[in-house]
Amino acid sequence: MYAKLLIALWQNFKMRAKISIDHIVYNYDTKKPIDISIPLRAGKENVNAWYVDPVKIAPVITDQFVGSVKLGGAVNFNNIAFNPHGNGTHTECVGHISKEDYSINNCLKEFFFSAKLISINPEKIGEDEVITKDQVKNAWESQGEKAEAVIIRTLDNPKEKINKQYSNTNPPYIEVDAVNYLLAEGIEHLLIDLPSVDREYDDGVLAAHHAFWEYPKNTQKHRTITELIYVPNEVEDGFYLMNLQIASFENDASPSKPILYRLEPES
């Protein structure tokens, strides 16, 4: 009976939690995580960008060993081949554009952040679709809270984004003035549901990346950019607690799993 009571109390404790942000107490439910990552799946149905090969997941097979239970082996023992930038949700550090060997594993040292989700329909400018400063400013200021991270969902927002083939499609991107606005608002982590914050073809300028990390003159190695997320339509714009999960790769980028928890002010 005593053990059952402890389990019941622990389960209840896990369900509701509180956090203080800027002297305001918020409640959130740990049993209601919102996963905004796209899973890495083998084959051509996985989201893809930058002309990379599809994800490959295949068993190790040698003369002495079969790494597949279906094929008669004792265990499943797969090799996985992928590119973090082109094959799914990933978080990158300044090492993506630097001569120095920065790794995401060394740059990202905290994993929980206050975050605001905003939705934007990119503006048609010539042949491009662009997330502009005015759009970001209007969406940001429509919500009163400050935050450490911004999550940008582009509209319209079809579920087909999770297997879209982006290469050679000139996807939308965010203009530098919008990035500078977000930095002025205190943003340290930028998440977006596109292959890049920059234009697909820009002659290697990568202006938004350089602005965000202030590289090379004032490098902010703790900041991160997460690309190729997917935020379901039923998730409302607003204020969240975000847990930004990565694998411990000594590389400029890692597959990642951003998890959101809706924050509600305590009454």
C-alpha positions in Angstrom: 0.0 0.0 0.0 2.8 2.4 0.9 4.7 1.7 -2.3 1.5 2.3 -4.4 1.0 5.6 -2.6 4.5 6.7 -3.4 4.1 5.8 -7.0 0.8 7.7 -7.2 2.4 10.8 -5.6 5.4 10.5 -8.0 3.1 10.2 -11.1 1.2 13.3 -9.9 4.4 15.2 -9.3 5.6 14.4 -12.8 2.4 15.7 -14.3 2.4 19.3 -13.0 5.4 21.6 -12.5 6.1 25.2 -11.9 8.8 27.5 -13.2 9.6 31.2 -12.5 10.5 33.4 -15.5 11.1 37.1 -14.9 9.5 36.9 -11.5 6.3 35.3 -12.9 5.3 31.8 -11.9 4.1 29.5 -14.8 2.6 26.0 -14.7 3.3 23.4 -17.2 2.4 19.7 -17.7 5.4 17.4 -18.1 3.0 14.7 -19.5 2.1 16.9 -22.4 5.3 17.4 -24.4 5.0 18.8 -27.9 7.7 17.3 -30.2 8.5 19.6 -33.1 11.3 17.5 -34.6 11.0 15.5 -37.8 12.2 11.9 -37.3 15.1 10.5 -39.3 13.6 7.7 -41.5 15.3 5.6 -44.1 14.4 6.2 -47.7 13.2 8.9 -50.0 10.1 9.8 -48.0 12.2 11.5 -45.3 12.5 15.3 -45.6 15.6 16.2 -47.6 17.6 19.3 -48.6 20.9 20.4 -50.0 21.1 17.5 -52.6 22.3 14.9 -50.0 21.5 11.2 -50.3 18.4 9.9 -48.4 19.0 8.4 -44.9 20.2 4.9 -45.0 19.5 2.4 -42.2 20.7 -1.1 -42.9 21.9 -4.1 -40.9 25.5 -5.1 -40.6 26.0 -8.3 -42.6 29.2 -10.2 -42.7 30.2 -13.8 -43.4 30.0 -14.5 -39.6 27.2 -12.1 -38.5 23.7 -11.0 -39.5 22.5 -7.8 -37.8 18.8 -8.4 -38.4 16.4 -10.6 -36.5 14.1 -10.8 -39.5 17.0 -12.2 -41.5 17.8 -14.8 -38.9 20.2 -12.9 -36.6 20.0 -12.7 -32.8 19.8 -8.9 -32.6 19.1 -5.9 -34.8 22.4 -4.1 -35.4 22.1 -1.3 -38.0 24.5 1.1 -39.6 23.0 4.6 -40.1 24.2 7.0 -42.8 22.9 10.6 -42.9 23.8 14.2 -43.2 22.5 16.3 -40.2 22.0 19.5 -42.3 20.1 17.8 -45.1 18.3 14.9 -43.6 16.1 16.2 -40.9 15.7 18.4 -37.8 19.1 19.6 -36.7 20.7 22.1 -34.4 23.9 23.9 -35.5 26.5 26.1 -33.9 28.8 28.8 -35.2 31.1 25.9 -36.4 28.8 25.7 -39.4 30.4 28.9 -40.9 33.7 29.2 -39.0 37.3 28.4 -39.7 37.6 27.4 -36.1 36.5 23.9 -35.0 33.5 24.7 -32.9 31.2 21.7 -32.1 27.6 21.8 -31.1 28.4 19.4 -28.2 30.8 22.0 -26.7 28.8 25.1 -27.6 25.4 24.1 -26.3 25.7 23.8 -22.5 22.1 24.6 -21.4 19.0 22.8 -22.6 15.9 24.5 -21.2 14.8 27.9 -22.5 11.8 30.1 -22.6 10.5 30.2 -26.1 7.8 32.0 -28.2 6.1 30.3 -31.2 5.1 32.7 -33.9 3.5 32.0 -37.3 4.4 34.0 -40.4 3.3 33.8 -44.1 6.5 34.8 -45.9 6.3 37.9 -48.2 6.7 37.5 -52.0 9.6 39.6 -53.1 10.6 39.1 -56.7 11.3 35.4 -57.1 11.7 34.8 -53.4 9.5 34.3 -50.4 11.1 36.2 -47.5 10.4 36.5 -43.7 10.8 40.2 -43.2 11.6 42.3 -40.2 8.2 43.9 -40.1 6.5 40.4 -40.1 8.7 39.2 -37.3 8.3 42.4 -35.3 4.5 42.3 -35.6 4.2 38.6 -34.6 6.7 39.0 -31.8 5.1 42.1 -30.3 1.6 40.5 -30.5 2.7 38.4 -27.5 3.9 40.3 -24.4 6.4 37.9 -23.0 10.2 38.1 -23.5 11.9 34.8 -24.4 15.3 33.3 -25.0 14.2 31.3 -28.1 12.0 32.0 -31.1 10.2 29.3 -33.1 9.1 30.4 -36.5 6.3 28.4 -38.2 5.8 29.4 -41.9 2.3 29.4 -43.5 0.6 27.7 -45.0 1.8 24.7 -42.9 0.9 21.4 -44.7 1.9 18.1 -43.0 3.8 17.3 -46.2 6.7 19.3 -44.8 7.8 16.2 -42.9 8.8 14.5 -46.3 9.3 17.5 -48.5 12.2 17.4 -51.0 13.6 21.0 -50.8 16.6 20.8 -53.1 16.5 23.3 -56.0 13.1 24.7 -54.9 14.3 28.2 -53.6 12.5 27.8 -50.2 11.6 30.9 -48.1 14.3 32.4 -45.8 14.7 35.1 -43.2 16.1 38.5 -44.0 19.1 39.9 -42.0 17.1 42.8 -40.6 14.7 40.3 -39.0 17.6 38.4 -37.5 19.1 41.6 -36.0 15.6 42.6 -34.6 15.4 39.2 -32.8 18.9 39.6 -31.4 18.0 43.0 -30.1 15.0 41.3 -28.4 17.4 39.0 -26.6 17.0 35.8 -28.7 19.8 33.3 -28.3 18.2 30.3 -30.1 16.4 30.5 -33.4 14.3 27.6 -34.7 12.6 27.5 -38.1 10.7 25.0 -40.3 12.8 25.6 -43.3 16.1 24.1 -44.6 18.0 27.3 -43.8 17.7 30.8 -42.4 19.5 31.9 -45.6 18.6 31.7 -49.3 19.3 28.4 -51.1 21.6 30.2 -53.6 23.4 33.1 -52.2 26.9 32.7 -53.4 28.0 31.4 -50.0 27.3 34.7 -48.3 25.1 33.2 -45.5 24.2 36.6 -44.3 21.6 35.6 -41.7 23.9 32.9 -40.2 26.8 35.4 -39.9 24.5 38.1 -38.4 23.0 35.6 -35.8 26.4 34.4 -34.6 28.1 37.8 -35.1 30.9 36.0 -36.8 33.8 36.6 -37.0 34.1 40.0 -35.1 32.1 39.2 -32.0 31.4 35.4 -32.1 28.6 34.3 -30.0 29.3 30.6 -29.8 26.5 29.8 -27.3 23.8 30.6 -29.8 22.1 28.0 -31.9 20.1 27.7 -35.1 17.7 24.8 -35.5 16.3 24.1 -38.9 13.8 21.7 -40.5 11.5 21.5 -37.6 7.7 20.9 -38.0 5.1 22.5 -35.7 1.7 20.9 -36.1 -1.2 23.3 -36.9 -3.0 22.4 -33.7 -0.1 23.9 -31.6 -1.0 27.5 -30.9 1.3 30.5 -31.1 2.4 31.5 -27.6 4.8 31.1 -24.7 6.5 27.8 -24.1 9.2 26.1 -22.1 11.6 24.4 -24.6 13.9 21.4 -24.0 16.5 21.4 -26.8 17.9 17.9 -27.1 20.9 16.9 -29.2 23.1 13.9 -29.6 26.7 14.4 -28.4 28.3 14.8 -31.7 31.7 16.6 -31.9 30.5 18.3 -35.1 29.1 21.6 -36.2 25.6 20.2 -36.1 23.6 17.3 -34.6 20.2 15.8 -35.2 18.0 17.3 -32.6 14.7 17.0 -30.8 13.1 20.3 -29.6 10.3 19.6 -27.1 7.8 22.3 -26.0 5.7 22.6 -22.9 2.9 25.1 -22.9 3.3 27.7 -20.1 0.3 29.1 -18.3 0.7 31.9 -15.7 -0.3 30.9 -12.2 -3.5 32.6 -11.2 
